Amino acid sequence: MKIGILGGTFNPIHMGHLILAEEAYYKLKLDKLIFVPAFMPPHKEMTPAVSPEDRLNMVRLAIEDNPHLEVSTFEIDSKKRSYSVDTLKEFRRTYGKDSELFFITGSDSLKDLFSWKDVNDIFKISKFIVANRPGYPVKDVPKDVETVVITPIEISSQDIRKRLKERRSIRYLVPEKVRLYTIEHNLYK
C-alpha cells in the first residue's frame, strides 16, 4: 500500500492544501493520503489560538467528500509537541513494513529541514516529498528528497486568518463547510 502523509497545522485548512493533496495522490499513485493535524508544532507558535479540535474538525469537513483522503488524530491525541519522526514511526507500526510511506511537505520547510528531530530517520522510514510553494523555490534539495511540482496556488493560512480578523471574505479560499465553521465558531476574530 502506498500512503501519503501530509502533516501541518491546517490553521485553517484551505484550497491550496487540498489541491496539493489531490495532485500528490495522483502524481505519486497513492492508495490514500492522510492529513495529520499537529497538536503543537515544534517550529511555530499557534496564534491566534484555535483549538486542535477545531482545526481537526475543519480538516474533516474539508475532506469528507473525497474517498481517498483521510485524517489521523494521532498527533492531536498525543496532547504534546508534534514531531514528524514520531508520527512516521507510528504509521510504520500501523501499516507495516511492506507499506510505502510518502511524507509530503511544502518547499517552505526545506530551510529548516536539518533542524528537525531525527531527520535522517524520517528519510529511512519514508520517501520524503517536497511540493513547491509560491515564494519558496525548490532548490538545493538533499539527495534523499523527491520533488513534486504542484499547481501553484497563492493561498496561505496566515492570509486567511488576517482576512477573517479584518472581516473580509474567505469564500473560495477554503471549502464552504470550513468557511461556515469559522463563522459558527467565531474563529480567528
N, C-alpha and C positions, 0 to 999 in steps of 0.2 A: 504494500500500500504506500502511495506517495502522499505525504501530508505536508501542507504548507502551514506555517505558524507565523502569524502576524501579531506581534505584541505592540503595545502602545498605551498611552493614557486615554486616548479617544475622548478628549475633553473639549468639545464633544466630537463624536464620530461625524464625518462629513462625506460628501460625494467623492472627494479625492481618495479617501481610504477605500471606499467601495469599488472605485474604478481600478485602483491598484490591486485589490483582492481578486476582482474578476479577471483582469488581464494576467495576473500571475497564475491564477488557476488554469487558464487555457495555455499560456506560453510554457509553463513548466509541466503541463499534462498531469496535474494533481488529481488525486481521488477526492480530496476535500481540502478546504482551507479553514483554519481555526483562528479566530480572533482571540487574543489573550489580553484583556484589560489589566493594567498594572494596579496593584493595591496602592503602592507608593514607589514611584520610580526612583532609582538612586541618583539620577542625573538632573532632575528638575524639581522645583517647588511647585506644588499644586495650588495655583492662585488663578482666579478666585476658587475658594474651597467648594467643590462639588463632591458629594459622597461617592465612594467607589460603587455603591449600589445604583446610584443614578446613572453613572457612566455605563455600568453593565446593562441596565435597563435600556438605555439608548442604543447600545450595540445590538441587543436582542431585537428591538423594534426595527432597526435598520436592515437586518439580515433575515428577518423571519420569512420572507417570501422566496428566498434563494436556497434551493435544496443542497447545494454543495458548499455553503458557508455555515460554520458553526461558531459557537462561543464557548470558551472554557472559563470556569470560575476559579481555576487553580490559584492564581496569584491573589485574587481578591479574598478567597477563603483562607489564605495563609495569614492574613492580617499583619504582614510585615513587609519590609522593603523588598521589592521585587528584583531579582537578578535573573537575567536570561538563561544563564547556565543551569540554574536550579530548575527552572521551568522545563528546559530541554531534557534534563535528566529524568524528570517526572514523565514527560511524554515518551521518552525511550522506554521507561518501565511499563507504561500503559500500553504502548503499541508494539513493543517487542523489537528485537534486534534486526528482524527482517524488513521492517518498515523503513522507508526513506523519509527523513525529516528535512524540510526545507525551511530554514529560518530566514524570514524576509524582513528587511529593514530599509528605511529610506537613506538616500545618499547623504543627508544631513548628519547621520550617525557616524559616518566614516571618520570624521575629525577626532572623535573621542574613543574610537574603537579599542585602541590598545590600553585604555584605562579601565575597560570593563573587567569585571571579576572573571577570572579563569577563561579569558577569551580563547586561548588555544584549545580548551576543552569544547568550546562551542563549535570550533572548526572540526573537531573529531566526531562529535555527536551528530552534527547536521551539515547539510550543504548550506553555506552562507550566501544569501542572495541579497544584492543591493539594487534597489529600484531608484531610478533617477527622480529627483525632486527639483522643481523650479528654484533657481537661485543657489543650488548646490551641485555643481558639475561633478560627474563621476570621473575622478582622476586619481592617479597614484593608488590604484586598487591592489591590495595584497593578493598574492598568487592563489590563496585559498578561497578567494571571493569571486562569485559569478555575478555578472550584472544582467539586469533585465530592463529593457527600455519600455517604459510605460508612457501612455499618452500624458503629456504634461498638463496638469490641472492646477491652476494657481489659486488654491483654496487652502487656508490654514485654520486650525482650531483657534489660534490666537486672534485672528481677524474676526472669526465668528463670535468669540466671546466679546470682543470690542464692539461689534455691531449690536449685540444684544444689550450691552451696557448702555449704548447710545440710543437704544430703542429704534434701531434700523432693521430692515427686513433681512432675514436669512433664507427666505424662500428660494429654492433651487440650489442652495449651497449644501443643505442637509436633506435627508429624506423627510417627507411631510410629517410622518409619525414622530420623528425626532424633533422637528420644529414645534409641533403641538405639545410634546412632552416638556420642552423647555419653558413654554408658556404656562402650562398647567401646574408645573412645579416651581415656577418663579425662579428659574436658574439664571445665573450669570448677570444679575441686576446690580 
